[in-house]
Amino acid sequence: MEFVSHHAILVVSVVKIAVLLFIVLTALAYLTWFERKVVAHIQSRLGPVFTGPHGLLQPLADGLKFMFKEDVTPPGADRFVYVLAPLLSFSLAITALALIPFGPGTISILGQQKPLAIAHVSLGLLFLFAITSIGVYGVALAGWSSNSKYPLLGGLRSSAQMISYEVSLTLSVVGVLLMAGSFDFDSIIQSQSGRWLGFIPRWNLIPQIVGFLCYFTAALAETNRAPFDLPEAESELVAGFHTEYSSFKFAMFFMAEYANMITVSCLATVLFLGGWLSPLSSSWHWAWYLPSLLLILGGLATIVDGIWKMRGLARVILPFMGVVLIAVGLLCTRPGVIGVVQGPFWFLLKVFFLLFFYVWARGTLPRLRYDQLMDFGWKLLLPVALANLVITSLVVLLVNR
């Protein structure tokens, strides 16, 4: 305890990092389950269903499989760079989340008042772009170090694609920066508070709808997701830059992709969707109980599903999970808790809908050809992002005169 009292700042920082890592790694695991379930329903299939109730233990089974599979390093590969590439991709994807604020204000931990973020940086957006821009090296190095033609082609494709669409992605958010007048995430969110006509949230999504569409399209390409998953075009390149990877190294590339999806969704929420701000009026006091209501209803539905539809051990596991959800929902009604959960609830709800759109796009849209991909990025997306920037600059200039 003496060490904790003398190094409270260090201990609190380590605790925050550990909690965020646990939450993010759990979210990454179950984001794969969520994607497989949603795509399966889009295609009239069941998806994971046998490993645990509703396939909920499938991420655990996949993780164990990756840990115990044989780790093969191809002959002729640059061993240091070959190992460095997946570690670089995964660590950068996780590090970017440290800058995201998940709620307003501060919370008290061991007597220290800390924001709901790992690090609060006044140039937050600039730092985040600096971190994510290095991510291309992980993919490029993976393709080069494998000493194989298909990974090399996949790495070259990915480098060209990510650099091309990063230009449009950066330009698409400059309009938001001009309107907010700051790089700080908290300031950008606070600039979206208030309402138009008394009921329309003042989110940047409305005046910057073109910027949002450019941003999200470029984000799909930046994260190598369908219909822009050309670096992993299985029909052409086997599996692209990670063809020669196996075991946990392949899993790290897999987790990095999903972590990047979460990062760009969090960033879109901050820049265009009001961050942690509620879309409902602050005068509607009943809205404060929405997190509790959803948790309690979800718990009741889980209990009913477990008792009526499940068999074997699932008839015990699901009702237990339902009781836990109900207990957490009741806890969120406590006076000291209800105010704290509002910001993270609305923030995570918006992120969830953006992630759902990611999965929806994968299950709906066909893959583009590579020439179509590059033409779309340079000949359509970039000019539209530039036009949006110029028009926003003129409007901001006229308004502030």
C-alpha positions in Angstrom: 0.0 0.0 0.0 2.9 2.3 0.7 4.1 1.9 -2.9 0.6 2.7 -4.2 0.3 5.8 -2.1 3.8 7.1 -3.2 3.3 6.2 -6.9 -0.5 6.8 -7.3 -0.2 8.4 -10.8 1.9 5.4 -12.1 -0.5 2.8 -10.5 -3.6 4.6 -11.9 -2.1 4.8 -15.4 -1.2 1.1 -15.3 -4.7 0.2 -14.1 -6.3 2.2 -16.8 -4.1 0.6 -19.5 -4.9 -2.9 -18.1 -8.6 -2.3 -18.1 -8.6 -0.8 -21.6 -6.5 -3.7 -22.9 -8.9 -6.3 -21.3 -12.0 -4.5 -22.8 -10.4 -4.1 -26.2 -9.1 -7.6 -26.5 -12.4 -9.0 -25.4 -14.2 -6.8 -27.9 -11.8 -7.9 -30.7 -12.6 -11.5 -29.9 -16.3 -11.1 -30.0 -16.2 -8.7 -33.0 -15.2 -11.8 -35.0 -18.2 -13.7 -33.6 -20.5 -10.7 -34.3 -19.3 -10.5 -37.9 -19.7 -14.2 -38.6 -23.2 -14.1 -37.1 -24.4 -11.0 -39.0 -22.9 -12.2 -42.4 -24.5 -15.6 -41.8 -27.9 -14.1 -41.3 -27.5 -11.9 -44.4 -26.7 -15.1 -46.3 -29.5 -17.1 -44.6 -27.1 -19.3 -42.6 -26.7 -19.8 -38.8 -23.0 -19.0 -38.3 -21.2 -20.2 -35.2 -23.8 -22.2 -33.1 -22.2 -25.4 -31.7 -19.3 -24.0 -29.6 -21.2 -22.8 -26.5 -24.7 -21.3 -26.5 -25.2 -19.4 -29.8 -21.5 -20.1 -30.5 -20.4 -17.6 -27.8 -17.4 -19.7 -27.0 -16.2 -19.7 -30.6 -13.7 -16.8 -30.0 -12.1 -18.8 -27.2 -11.9 -21.9 -29.4 -10.3 -19.8 -32.2 -7.8 -18.3 -29.7 -6.7 -21.7 -28.4 -6.4 -23.0 -32.0 -4.1 -20.1 -32.9 -2.0 -20.5 -29.8 -1.3 -24.2 -30.4 -1.0 -24.3 -34.2 2.5 -25.0 -35.6 4.4 -21.8 -36.2 6.1 -22.1 -39.5 8.7 -19.6 -40.7 9.3 -19.8 -44.5 12.9 -20.6 -45.6 14.7 -17.5 -46.9 12.5 -15.1 -44.9 14.1 -12.2 -42.9 13.3 -13.6 -39.5 13.6 -10.4 -37.5 11.4 -8.4 -39.9 9.1 -11.4 -40.3 8.3 -11.4 -36.6 8.4 -7.6 -36.3 5.7 -7.0 -38.9 2.6 -8.5 -37.1 3.8 -7.1 -33.7 4.1 -3.6 -35.3 0.7 -3.8 -36.9 -1.1 -5.0 -33.7 0.7 -2.7 -31.3 0.1 0.5 -33.4 -3.6 -0.5 -33.8 -4.0 -0.9 -30.0 -2.0 2.3 -29.2 -4.2 4.5 -31.2 -7.2 3.7 -28.9 -5.3 5.2 -26.0 -6.1 8.7 -27.3 -9.9 8.2 -27.6 -12.1 9.9 -24.9 -15.0 7.6 -24.0 -16.9 10.0 -21.8 -16.9 13.5 -20.4 -15.4 14.7 -17.1 -13.2 12.7 -14.8 -13.5 9.7 -12.5 -11.8 9.2 -9.1 -9.2 6.3 -9.0 -7.1 6.0 -5.8 -7.7 9.7 -5.1 -6.6 10.7 -8.6 -9.1 12.5 -10.9 -8.5 11.0 -14.3 -10.4 11.5 -17.7 -12.1 8.6 -19.4 -9.2 8.1 -21.7 -5.7 6.7 -21.3 -4.0 9.9 -22.5 -5.5 13.4 -23.0 -3.4 15.2 -25.6 -4.3 18.7 -26.9 -3.2 17.7 -30.4 -5.1 14.4 -30.1 -6.2 14.1 -33.8 -2.7 14.9 -35.0 -1.2 12.3 -32.7 -3.7 9.6 -33.8 -3.0 10.2 -37.5 0.7 10.0 -36.8 0.2 6.6 -35.1 -2.1 5.2 -37.7 0.0 6.4 -40.6 2.8 4.1 -39.5 0.6 1.1 -39.7 1.3 0.7 -43.4 4.8 -0.4 -42.5 3.5 -3.6 -40.8 1.7 -4.8 -43.9 4.5 -3.8 -46.3 7.2 -5.4 -44.2 5.1 -8.6 -43.9 4.9 -8.9 -47.6 8.6 -8.2 -48.2 10.0 -10.3 -45.4 8.1 -13.5 -46.3 10.3 -14.0 -49.4 7.3 -15.0 -51.5 5.8 -13.5 -54.6 2.1 -13.5 -53.4 2.8 -11.7 -50.1 5.1 -9.3 -51.9 2.3 -8.3 -54.4 -0.1 -8.1 -51.5 2.2 -5.8 -49.6 2.7 -3.5 -52.6 -1.0 -3.4 -53.2 -1.6 -2.5 -49.6 1.0 0.2 -49.5 -0.4 1.9 -52.6 -4.0 1.6 -51.4 -3.4 2.8 -47.8 -1.3 5.8 -48.9 -3.8 6.7 -51.6 -6.9 6.6 -49.4 -5.1 8.2 -46.4 -4.9 11.4 -48.3 -8.7 11.5 -48.8 -9.3 10.4 -45.2 -7.2 13.3 -43.8 -8.7 15.9 -46.1 -12.2 14.7 -45.2 -11.8 15.6 -41.5 -10.2 19.0 -42.0 -13.7 20.6 -42.4 -14.5 19.4 -38.9 -11.3 20.9 -37.6 -12.1 24.3 -39.2 -15.6 24.3 -37.6 -14.3 23.3 -34.2 -11.0 25.3 -34.3 -9.1 22.7 -32.4 -7.3 19.4 -32.6 -8.4 18.4 -29.1 -11.0 15.6 -29.1 -12.9 17.1 -26.1 -13.1 20.5 -27.8 -14.4 18.9 -31.0 -17.1 17.1 -29.1 -18.1 20.1 -27.1 -18.4 22.1 -30.3 -21.2 19.8 -31.3 -23.3 20.4 -28.2 -26.7 22.1 -28.5 -29.5 21.8 -31.0 -30.8 23.2 -34.3 -34.5 24.2 -34.2 -34.6 23.0 -30.6 -34.6 19.2 -31.5 -31.9 18.4 -34.1 -28.5 17.6 -32.6 -25.7 20.0 -33.7 -23.5 17.1 -34.8 -21.0 17.7 -37.6 -22.7 14.9 -39.5 -25.3 17.3 -40.9 -23.1 20.2 -42.2 -20.3 17.7 -43.0 -22.3 14.9 -44.5 -20.0 14.9 -47.6 -17.0 14.8 -45.4 -18.4 11.9 -43.4 -19.1 9.9 -46.5 -15.6 10.5 -47.8 -14.1 9.7 -44.4 -16.0 6.4 -43.9 -15.4 5.3 -47.5 -11.6 6.0 -47.1 -11.7 4.2 -43.7 -13.1 1.1 -45.3 -10.1 1.1 -47.7 -7.6 2.1 -45.0 -8.6 -0.9 -42.9 -8.5 -3.3 -46.0 -12.2 -4.2 -45.6 -14.7 -5.2 -48.3 -15.3 -4.0 -50.9 -11.7 -2.6 -50.7 -9.9 -5.8 -49.5 -7.6 -6.0 -52.4 -4.4 -6.6 -50.4 -6.1 -9.9 -49.3 -7.7 -10.8 -52.5 -7.9 -14.6 -52.0 -8.9 -15.3 -55.6 -5.8 -13.5 -56.9 -3.1 -13.5 -54.2 -4.1 -16.6 -52.0 -4.3 -14.4 -48.9 -2.1 -11.4 -49.8 0.5 -10.1 -47.4 -0.1 -12.7 -44.7 -0.1 -15.8 -46.9 3.1 -17.1 -45.3 2.0 -16.4 -41.7 0.5 -19.0 -39.4 -0.3 -19.5 -35.7 -0.4 -16.5 -33.5 1.4 -14.2 -35.9 -1.5 -14.5 -38.3 -3.9 -13.9 -35.4 -2.1 -10.6 -34.6 -2.8 -9.4 -38.2 -6.4 -10.5 -37.8 -6.7 -8.6 -34.4 -5.0 -5.5 -35.9 -7.6 -5.3 -38.6 -10.4 -5.4 -36.1 -8.7 -2.9 -33.8 -8.3 -0.5 -36.7 -12.0 -0.9 -37.4 -12.8 0.1 -33.8 -10.3 3.0 -34.0 -11.8 4.6 -37.2 -15.3 4.0 -35.8 -14.4 5.8 -32.5 -12.8 8.6 -34.5 -15.9 9.0 -36.7 -18.0 9.1 -33.6 -15.9 11.9 -32.1 -15.6 14.0 -35.3 -19.1 13.6 -36.8 -21.6 12.0 -34.4 -21.1 14.1 -31.3 -18.9 11.7 -29.3 -20.5 10.9 -26.0 -23.2 13.6 -26.4 -26.8 12.2 -26.2 -29.1 12.7 -29.2 -32.0 13.1 -26.8 -32.9 16.4 -25.0 -31.3 16.9 -21.6 -34.8 17.8 -20.3 -36.0 14.2 -20.8 -34.9 12.8 -17.5 -36.2 9.4 -18.3 -33.5 9.1 -21.0 -30.9 8.7 -18.1 -32.4 5.3 -17.4 -32.0 4.0 -21.0 -28.7 2.2 -20.3 -30.2 0.4 -17.3 -33.4 -0.4 -19.2 -31.5 -2.0 -22.1 -29.3 -4.0 -19.8 -32.3 -5.3 -17.8 -34.3 -6.1 -20.9 -31.3 -7.9 -22.4 -30.9 -9.9 -19.2 -34.5 -10.9 -19.2 -34.3 -12.0 -22.8 -31.2 -14.0 -22.1 -32.9 -15.8 -19.2 -35.9 -16.6 -21.2 -33.8 -17.8 -24.2 -31.7 -20.0 -21.9 -34.6 -21.6 -20.2 -36.9 -22.2 -23.2 -34.6 -22.8 -26.1 -31.3 -24.1 -24.7 -30.4 -27.6 -23.6 -27.7 -29.0 -21.3 -25.2 -26.7 -19.7 -26.4 -23.7 -21.8 -29.6 -23.8 -19.7 -27.5 -22.7 -16.7 -25.0 -20.4 -18.4 -27.4 -18.2 -20.2 -29.7 -17.5 -17.2 -26.6 -16.8 -15.1 -25.5 -14.3 -17.7 -29.0 -12.8 -17.7 -28.9 -12.3 -13.9 -25.5 -10.6 -14.2 -26.9 -8.2 -16.9 -29.8 -7.4 -14.7 -27.6 -6.8 -11.7 -25.4 -4.4 -13.8 -28.5 -2.7 -15.0 -29.7 -2.1 -11.5 -26.3 -0.8 -10.5 -26.4 1.7 -13.3 -29.5 3.3 -11.6 -27.6 4.2 -8.5 -27.1 8.0 -8.0 -23.3 7.8 -8.1 -23.2 5.6 -11.3 -26.1 6.8 -13.5 -24.3 10.0 -14.4 -21.0 8.3 -15.2 -22.4 5.7 -17.6 -24.3 8.2 -19.8 -21.3 9.3 -21.9 -19.7 5.9 -22.4 -23.2 4.4 -23.2 -23.9 6.8 -26.0 -20.4 6.7 -27.3 -20.2 2.9 -27.5 -23.7 2.7 -29.0 -22.7 4.9 -31.9 -19.5 2.9 -32.4 -21.5 -0.3 -32.4 -23.7 1.0 -35.2 -20.7 2.0 -37.3 -19.2 -1.5 -36.8 -22.4 -3.0 -37.8 -22.2 -1.0 -41.1 -18.7 -2.4 -41.6 -20.1 -5.9 -41.4 -23.1 -5.1 -43.5 -20.9 -3.8 -46.2 -18.8 -6.9 -46.2 -21.9 -9.1 -46.6 -23.4 -7.0 -49.3 -20.9 -5.4 -51.7 -18.7 -7.3 -54.2 -14.9 -6.7 -54.3 -13.6 -4.1 -56.7 -10.9 -4.6 -59.3 -7.6 -3.0 -58.4 -7.8 -0.4 -61.2 -11.3 0.5 -60.1 -10.1 0.9 -56.5 -7.3 3.3 -57.4 -9.4 5.2 -59.9 -12.1 5.7 -57.3 -9.6 6.9 -54.7 -7.8 9.4 -56.9 -10.4 10.5 -59.5 -13.5 10.7 -57.3 -12.9 10.5 -53.6 -10.0 12.9 -53.5 -11.6 15.7 -55.6 -14.9 15.4 -53.6 -12.9 15.7 -50.3 -11.0 18.7 -51.7 -14.2 20.4 -52.8 -15.8 19.8 -49.4 -12.7 21.4 -47.8 -12.8 24.5 -50.0 -16.6 25.0 -49.5 -16.3 24.5 -45.7 -13.4 27.0 -45.6 -15.4 29.6 -47.4 -18.4 29.1 -45.2 -16.4 29.3 -42.0 -14.6 32.4 -43.3 -17.9 34.2 -44.1 -19.5 33.2 -40.8 -16.6 34.5 -38.7 -16.1 37.8 -40.5 
